[in-house]
Amino acid sequence: MRITAVVVTYNRCDMLKICLEKLLAQTVPCDILVVDNAGTDGTAEYVAGLGCGRLTYMRRAENTGGAGGFNAGMHRAYGDGYDLLWLLDDDTFPEPDALEKLLEAGKALKYGWLSSKALWTDGGICRMNVQRRTPYKDIKIFEGDRISACMASFVSLLLPAETIRKYGFPVKEFFIWSDDWEYTRRVSRHEPCFLIPGSAVTHAMKRNTVADIAEDSRDRLERYRYLYRNDVYLYRGEGLVGWLWVIAKDCWHSFKVLTRRKSDRRRALKIIWSGFREGVRFLPPAETGELKQR
């Protein structure tokens, strides 16, 4: 069983160092593929200096965001013939037995993907990475051997090569936000998928919060255009209920902007609804179907 961890990074070498230390200390050894999104902080030199035969470095010509990075990394790992791919962000720090717990659970299951419990630095649940039981409801209780889930993030997601063969790759045109939700939902429409609470990782975000255009700083506002565009693509796949959900969500976010945001209200509203309009017309080519390994 050939396993590789696919880690996407961009100018966060300090975080990546900890992530790689944790990966190299796993109770079940795995190879590691570092996908560098054209960073300029010395990541290439650091990885080369490790001199680790289990570690492969892949540099992108430009920053293609998390979506493009995972798309490229999955292409490389799948093409290289790995049986299982373990997807992680560079600020994800797995417990020593995180992979072992996923593999143990997988032995008794037919699954499209398995996801770890994501904690924040204080030991509580990381709000950004709460898996969903349905497209509209988060999982609330993280207990038991396994919990059925339909959406999960790329903060510790285990994928069999068979899943990639059948359902393809993340939509690289998403750039950031919702690429993981869309991909995991694409799979869970057809295959049973699970959260494995015994497998734990820490997501070392600066703040334990979810994306919120009503509260975020003005220098981060433009990136929300991707969120509102990509969510339309994601939820229109759920039919009429999905359309109603995303419209209601955008209306609620607009209300929060009007009542809570202290500045740039007009700009934030424009981003929400221009993103929605872009999403209606957003038709990126999906890389799906029968794919061949080298």
N, C-alpha and C positions, 0 to 999 in steps of 0.2 A: 504494500500500500504506500504509494508515493504522495507525500503531503508537502505543500509549500504555503507559507504565510505570505500574503500579498499586502505590502504596506505602502500607502501613498503618502508622500511628504512634500512640503513646500516651505522652505526657509524656517524650519523649526528643528534644527539639528540637535539642540539641547533636549527636546522632547524625544526625538528619534533615538538618541543614545539610550535613554531609559527603556523605550519600547524594545529595542534590539536586545538589550541586556535581559529583559524579561522573556523574550522569545527564545533566546539561546539557553535559558535556564529551565525550559519546559521539561516536565517529567517524561513526556513523549517527544523525542527530537523531531524537528521538521526543517526543511529548507526554508529560506527566506528570500523573497524578491522585493527589493526596495525600488519603488517607482518615484523618481525625483522629477517634480513638475517644473523643471528649469530653474531650480533654486540657485541662489548666489551666496549662500552662507557657509560654504565649506563642507557641505554634506558629502560631496563626491570624494573629497580627500579623506574625510573621516571614515567612510565605508571602506575605501581602499586600504587604509591603514590598519583595519581590523585583521586583514589577511585570513579571513574565515572562508573555508571551502564550501560551507553550507549557504553562503550569502552571495546573491547576485545583485548587481546594481544596474538599473535601467534609467537612463536620463532622457527626458522628453525635450524636444526642441523648443517648446513653448509651454507656458502654464495653461493646461486645459481643464483646470479645476478638478475637484474630486471625481466628478463623473467621467471626465476624459482619462484621468489617471487610473481609475479602477478598470475602465474599459480596456485600456492598453495593457495593464498588468494581467488581467484575466485572459486576454488574447495570448500573451506570452506564455503564461503558465499552462493554459489549456493546450496550446500548440506544442509545448514541451512534454506533454504526456502525463502530467500529474493526475492522480486519481481524486484528490481532495484539495480544494483551495480554501484557505482561511483568510478572510478579508479583515483588515484593521486599519484605522487611522493612525497617524504617527504619534498622537497623544493618547493612545490606548495602551494601558499597562496591564497585561494579563497576569492573573495569579499563576503560580507554578504549575498547577494541575488543570488550568482552564481548557487546554486542548484535550488532555486525557479525559476529562469529564464529558466533553462533546463526543469524543470517539466512543466512550463507554455507552452513552445514551444511544448513539447511532447504530450500535450493533443489534439492538432489539427493535429498530424502527425502520419503516419505509418512509423516506422523507425527501423533500425538495431542498430544504435548508434547515440548519440548526443555528440558534442564536444564543449568545451568552447573556447573563444578567449584567447590566452596566451600572456601576456605582460611581458616585462622585468622590472627590478627595476626602470628604468627611465621613465616608462609609455609607451614606444614604443613597437612594436610587438617583441616578442621573436623569433629570427630567427630559433632556434632549433625546434620550435613546430608549424611552419606554416603548416596548413593542405593543402592537395593537391586536386585540382579539378579533375585532371586525374592522372594516375601513373607517369606522366612526367612533370606536370605543377602545380606550387604552386598557391594557392589562393592569389590574390593581393589586393583585396578591401574587407575590413571587415565591411560592412555596410548592413543594412536590417534586417529583422526578422530572416531569415535563408538563408544559402548558401549550395547548394549541394556539397558534398565532398566524396572522395573515400578513403583517407588515413588520419589518425590523430594519435597523440601520446597519451600515457597514462597520460598526464598532463591534467586531468579533462576530462574523458570520461564516459558518462552515458550509461549503458548497461541494457536492459531488460533481465530477466531470460530466456525468450523465445529465445533470440539471442544465449545464451550459449547452450540451449538445442539443437538448430539446427546446430550450427557451432563450438561448443566445446570451447577449451581453447587455450591460446597462447602456442607456441612451447617452452617448457622450456629449450630445448637444445640450444637455441639461446644464452643464458646467458645474453649478453647485445647487444643492437643495433638491430633495425629493427623488433624486436618482435611485437611492437605495429603497425608498418606499415603493417607487414604481416597479423596480426590478423584483423585489420580494413579493409584491402583490401579483405580478405577472406569473410568478411561479406558483403561489399559493392558490390561485384560481383552479389549478389542476392537480396539485400534489399536497399531501399533508406536510405541514411545517410546524416547528416547535421552538419555544423558548426552553432552555435547559437551565433552571435556577442554580444548580450545583456548579456550573461553570461561570466564574466571575472575572470581570475585568474592571479596572478603574479608568474612567474617561476624564483626563486631567484638564477639563475646561477651566477658564478663568472664573466663570460664574456658573452656578447650577441653575440655568434658566433655559427657557425655550425661546425661539426666535419671536420677537415682538416689535413690530414696526412702530407701535405707539410709544415704546419706551427706549428704543435703541438710539445711539448717537447719530448725529446728522451725517458724519463721514461714512457711515455704513448703510445709509438709506438706499443707494442705487442698487446694491446687490439684491434687495428685496424684489426687484423686478423679476429675477429668475424664479424666486419662490412662487409668486402669484401666477406667472406663466406656466411653470412646471406642474403646479397643483391642478390647473385646468386639464392638462394632458392626463394626469394621474386619475382624476375623479370622473372624467367623462367616460372612462372605461367601465364605470359602475352603472352606466345607463342613466335614466331619468333621476333616480335618487342621488346619484353622484353629482349631476348638474345642480340639483337643488341644494345639495350640501355645500358645494364650493361657492355658489352664489350667496347663500346664507352666511358662510364663513367670511367672505369678503365684505359683506354688509356689516357684520359684527366688528371686524377689524377697522372698518371706516368709522364706525361709531366710537370705538376706543381712541382712534386718532383724534377725533373731534373733541372728546371729553377729557383725554388724559395727556395728549402730547402738548408740550409747552411752546414749541416752535416748529416751523416747516410743515404745518398741517396741510396746506394746499399741495405742497410737493409730495408728501406721503400719500395723500389721496390719489394724486395723479399716478404715482407708481403702482398702487394697488390696481387701479382700473385699466391703466395702459397694459400692465402685466396680464390682466384677465383677457383683454382684447387680443394680445399677442398669443395667448394660450389657445384661443378659439381657432386661430389660423396655424398653430404650431404643428407641423407634420414631419418630424425628423424621421429619417429612414431607420426602421428597427432592424437590428442585426439578429434575426431569429432563424429558426429552421434547422435543418440537418447540417452540422458543422463537423469538419474533419480535423482530427489530431494528426500531427506529423509523426 
